[in-house]
């Protein structure tokens, strides 16, 4: 599933390619991809004629601010969603779900193999959170000034569950997922099974710093591609080649040389080094 760095990579690409171009129409090939409004025709009508002023990211959500009087376009890639910037003449991928046509015969194409991705049109004058309800449940962003050591201590100290599980909770840290939780725990020296109540304030300080560092590093690398993530130009992310522990079970630790371990925790794979993490 695309996490914060992948979604941020897509956001930056969209801001480079799609701004101030008029949406001339669209086509919805899989109706359930449109989460709002219920009518696909209303969705297309709502965005047609608008221009995209800018793209924002909140957690793993992408939000396009449309020209005044047209509202917002929201996108969540979920597990396998891709937003691709293509010429309209490009052959359709079999998993194409939505096409948004823009000027100069270009289009924004939403491709989604597992079909869990969603798109929303939020009419003008309507609160975005009232339509895209998942936004109201998000915690602060790791790049927000509010993401302080004190904030993280407060979110974690009373939870009697593994720290790895807590970090995947979007009400604790917005945008963090399985890959970067593993990476941040490694860099901060904390084992994924450690209960939140047992994590010391100094470790939380290291963890906060590690979360920001691994996210920044991955964004600089264009995100991670282990299965099907592509940026808007169809290019893979490169972070996977320098990952500390994620997806490296059985390989030597890049720091100490011990074998990277893998366990299941909360139904998700967790990767770690028993020598470097305590």
C-alpha positions as semicolon CSV with decimal commas, in nm:
position;residue;x (nm);y (nm);z (nm)
1;X;0,000;0,000;0,000
2;X;0,138;0,345;-0,085
3;X;0,242;0,525;0,232
4;X;0,321;0,888;0,303
5;X;0,639;0,909;0,087
6;X;0,469;0,749;-0,213
7;X;0,162;0,974;-0,182
8;X;0,384;1,280;-0,134
9;X;0,583;1,179;-0,443
10;X;0,259;1,161;-0,642
11;X;0,144;1,497;-0,502
12;X;0,464;1,670;-0,609
13;X;0,442;1,517;-0,954
14;X;0,081;1,626;-0,994
15;X;0,170;1,981;-0,892
16;X;0,438;1,986;-1,160
17;X;0,215;1,855;-1,437
18;X;-0,153;1,931;-1,386
19;X;-0,195;2,280;-1,242
20;X;-0,403;2,545;-1,418
21;X;-0,517;2,307;-1,688
22;X;-0,889;2,283;-1,753
23;X;-1,069;1,954;-1,692
24;X;-1,266;1,891;-2,010
25;X;-1,450;1,574;-1,906
26;X;-1,392;1,221;-1,794
27;X;-1,497;0,858;-1,798
28;X;-1,566;0,622;-1,508
29;X;-1,503;0,258;-1,597
30;X;-1,565;0,117;-1,248
31;X;-1,853;0,295;-1,075
32;X;-1,768;0,190;-0,720
33;X;-1,439;0,377;-0,741
34;X;-1,642;0,696;-0,702
35;X;-1,725;0,727;-0,334
36;X;-1,909;1,060;-0,372
37;X;-2,142;1,161;-0,519
38;X;-2,351;0,851;-0,576
39;X;-2,415;0,948;-0,939
40;X;-2,114;0,900;-1,167
41;X;-2,266;1,155;-1,403
42;X;-2,279;1,409;-1,122
43;X;-1,913;1,340;-1,041
44;X;-1,803;1,409;-1,400
45;X;-2,030;1,713;-1,430
46;X;-1,900;1,852;-1,100
47;X;-1,534;1,857;-1,202
48;X;-1,576;1,943;-1,572
49;X;-1,483;2,301;-1,653
50;X;-1,265;2,342;-1,345
51;X;-0,891;2,384;-1,323
52;X;-0,669;2,234;-1,057
53;X;-0,528;2,511;-0,837
54;X;-0,306;2,289;-0,626
55;X;-0,274;1,940;-0,481
56;X;-0,256;1,884;-0,104
57;X;-0,174;1,570;0,096
58;X;-0,333;1,478;0,428
59;X;-0,200;1,150;0,558
60;X;-0,238;0,917;0,260
61;X;-0,516;1,123;0,099
62;X;-0,464;1,346;-0,205
63;X;-0,683;1,654;-0,232
64;X;-0,702;1,869;-0,544
65;X;-0,826;2,221;-0,479
66;X;-1,033;2,309;-0,784
67;X;-1,082;2,659;-0,923
68;X;-1,328;2,876;-0,726
69;X;-1,682;2,750;-0,748
70;X;-1,590;2,387;-0,823
71;X;-1,502;2,239;-0,483
72;X;-1,247;1,960;-0,429
73;X;-1,136;1,635;-0,589
74;X;-1,019;1,371;-0,341
75;X;-0,822;1,052;-0,408
76;X;-0,710;0,762;-0,189
77;X;-0,485;0,510;-0,362
78;X;-0,547;0,236;-0,099
79;X;-0,352;-0,082;-0,177
80;X;-0,272;-0,071;-0,548
81;X;-0,397;0,261;-0,685
82;X;-0,190;0,460;-0,934
83;X;-0,249;0,809;-1,072
84;X;-0,079;0,835;-1,410
85;X;-0,033;1,139;-1,634
86;X;-0,076;1,016;-1,990
87;X;-0,172;1,117;-2,339
88;X;-0,534;1,023;-2,409
89;X;-0,418;0,813;-2,705
90;X;-0,227;0,576;-2,475
91;X;-0,387;0,227;-2,474
92;X;-0,598;0,159;-2,167
93;X;-0,451;-0,066;-1,899
94;X;-0,699;-0,342;-1,810
95;X;-0,718;-0,209;-1,452
96;X;-0,805;0,149;-1,554
97;X;-1,092;0,268;-1,333
98;X;-1,131;0,643;-1,393
99;X;-1,010;0,882;-1,664
100;X;-1,005;1,259;-1,613
101;X;-0,950;1,447;-1,939
102;X;-0,755;1,773;-1,947
103;X;-0,645;2,016;-2,214
104;X;-0,392;1,927;-2,483
105;X;-0,518;1,568;-2,508
106;X;-0,370;1,478;-2,169
107;X;-0,544;1,282;-1,897
108;X;-0,511;1,179;-1,537
109;X;-0,574;0,805;-1,532
110;X;-0,659;0,615;-1,213
111;X;-0,540;0,253;-1,238
112;X;-0,620;0,016;-0,953
113;X;-0,571;-0,361;-0,968
114;X;-0,735;-0,447;-0,633
115;X;-1,018;-0,191;-0,676
116;X;-1,003;-0,059;-0,319
117;X;-0,903;0,294;-0,426
118;X;-1,158;0,574;-0,409
119;X;-1,229;0,917;-0,554
120;X;-1,457;1,193;-0,428
121;X;-1,595;1,517;-0,563
122;X;-1,677;1,758;-0,283
123;X;-1,910;2,037;-0,400
124;X;-1,820;2,400;-0,324
125;X;-1,932;2,524;0,015
126;X;-1,929;2,173;0,164
127;X;-1,675;2,083;0,434
128;X;-1,430;1,832;0,288
129;X;-1,428;1,627;0,612
130;X;-1,806;1,585;0,596
131;X;-1,771;1,397;0,266
132;X;-1,428;1,234;0,299
133;X;-1,495;1,125;0,654
134;X;-1,162;0,945;0,702
135;X;-0,989;1,284;0,714
136;X;-1,149;1,368;1,049
137;X;-0,990;1,058;1,206
138;X;-0,633;1,143;1,109
139;X;-0,366;1,231;1,361
140;X;-0,111;1,506;1,299
141;X;0,126;1,474;1,004
142;X;0,488;1,378;1,082
143;X;0,601;1,697;0,909
144;X;0,365;1,916;1,110
145;X;0,504;2,143;1,386
146;X;0,254;1,967;1,613
147;X;0,439;1,636;1,577
148;X;0,650;1,690;1,887
149;X;0,809;1,450;2,133
150;X;0,545;1,553;2,387
151;X;0,268;1,474;2,138
152;X;0,407;1,129;2,066
153;X;0,464;1,048;2,434
154;X;0,103;1,144;2,505
155;X;-0,025;0,926;2,221
156;X;0,178;0,620;2,322
157;X;0,229;0,607;2,697
158;X;-0,115;0,467;2,790
159;X;-0,144;0,207;2,512
160;X;-0,075;-0,152;2,611
161;X;-0,004;-0,281;2,263
162;X;0,312;-0,329;2,058
163;X;0,475;-0,007;1,941
164;X;0,471;-0,129;1,579
165;X;0,094;-0,180;1,591
166;X;0,044;0,165;1,742
167;X;0,250;0,334;1,472
168;X;0,023;0,188;1,204
169;X;-0,280;0,351;1,369
170;X;-0,364;0,661;1,164
171;X;-0,502;0,827;1,477
172;X;-0,149;0,815;1,623
173;X;0,062;0,919;1,321
174;X;-0,098;1,013;0,989
175;X;0,050;0,853;0,678
176;X;0,286;0,606;0,843
177;X;0,254;0,244;0,727
178;X;0,426;-0,091;0,749
179;X;0,744;-0,008;0,556
180;X;0,841;0,309;0,736
181;X;0,729;0,194;1,079
182;X;0,983;-0,091;1,049
183;X;1,249;0,149;0,924
184;X;1,189;0,407;1,198
185;X;1,191;0,144;1,472
186;X;1,523;0,014;1,345
187;X;1,682;0,359;1,336
188;X;1,555;0,436;1,687
189;X;1,672;0,099;1,824
190;X;1,328;-0,018;1,942
191;X;1,195;-0,369;1,884
192;X;0,851;-0,381;1,716
193;X;0,704;-0,603;1,991
194;X;0,790;-0,357;2,269
195;X;0,474;-0,242;2,446
196;X;0,405;0,129;2,417
197;X;0,393;0,155;2,796
198;X;0,752;0,027;2,811
199;X;0,897;0,274;2,561
200;X;1,099;0,534;2,749
201;X;1,076;0,911;2,674
202;X;1,429;0,913;2,535
203;X;1,335;0,631;2,298
204;X;1,027;0,827;2,189
205;X;1,251;1,122;2,109
206;X;1,473;0,898;1,897
207;X;1,165;0,745;1,733
208;X;1,019;1,083;1,638
209;X;1,347;1,185;1,476
210;X;1,375;0,850;1,297
211;X;1,021;0,872;1,157
212;X;1,094;1,210;1,002
213;X;1,434;1,100;0,871
214;X;1,317;0,782;0,699
215;X;1,020;0,962;0,542
216;X;1,245;1,239;0,410
217;X;1,493;0,986;0,274
218;X;1,220;0,791;0,097
219;X;1,062;1,102;-0,053
220;X;1,403;1,200;-0,189
221;X;1,423;0,852;-0,347
222;X;1,078;0,883;-0,502
223;X;0,917;0,638;-0,259
224;X;0,932;0,259;-0,248
225;X;0,830;0,010;-0,516
226;X;0,807;-0,348;-0,391
227;X;0,502;-0,443;-0,597
228;X;0,318;-0,187;-0,808
229;X;0,378;0,171;-0,692
230;X;0,455;0,414;-0,977
231;X;0,481;0,791;-0,974
232;X;0,263;0,999;-1,209
233;X;0,510;0,945;-1,494
234;X;0,506;0,567;-1,444
235;X;0,848;0,547;-1,275
236;X;0,933;0,315;-0,983
237;X;1,044;0,445;-0,644
238;X;1,403;0,373;-0,538
239;X;1,395;0,360;-0,158
240;X;1,368;-0,020;-0,147
241;X;1,730;-0,055;-0,252
242;X;1,856;0,124;0,060
243;X;1,600;0,005;0,316
244;X;1,752;-0,081;0,654
245;X;1,530;-0,379;0,739
246;X;1,202;-0,382;0,546
247;X;1,170;-0,679;0,309
248;X;1,525;-0,790;0,397
249;X;1,451;-1,097;0,611
250;X;1,747;-1,335;0,610
251;X;1,988;-1,072;0,482
252;X;2,269;-0,918;0,691
253;X;2,199;-0,603;0,888
254;X;2,360;-0,303;0,720
255;X;2,497;-0,190;1,057
256;X;2,608;-0,498;1,253
257;X;2,589;-0,788;1,005
258;X;2,341;-0,996;1,206
259;X;2,057;-1,162;1,015
260;X;1,741;-0,952;0,973
261;X;1,443;-1,121;1,138
262;X;1,080;-1,128;1,025
263;X;0,769;-1,197;1,235
264;X;0,397;-1,149;1,201
265;X;0,258;-0,881;1,430
266;X;-0,103;-0,775;1,415
267;X;-0,137;-0,957;1,083
268;X;0,149;-0,759;0,927
269;X;0,510;-0,851;0,863
270;X;0,765;-0,684;1,090
271;X;1,137;-0,676;1,011
272;X;1,407;-0,601;1,267
273;X;1,760;-0,669;1,393
274;X;1,789;-0,830;1,734
275;X;2,136;-0,683;1,784
276;X;2,056;-0,323;1,694
277;X;1,706;-0,309;1,846
278;X;1,617;-0,367;2,211
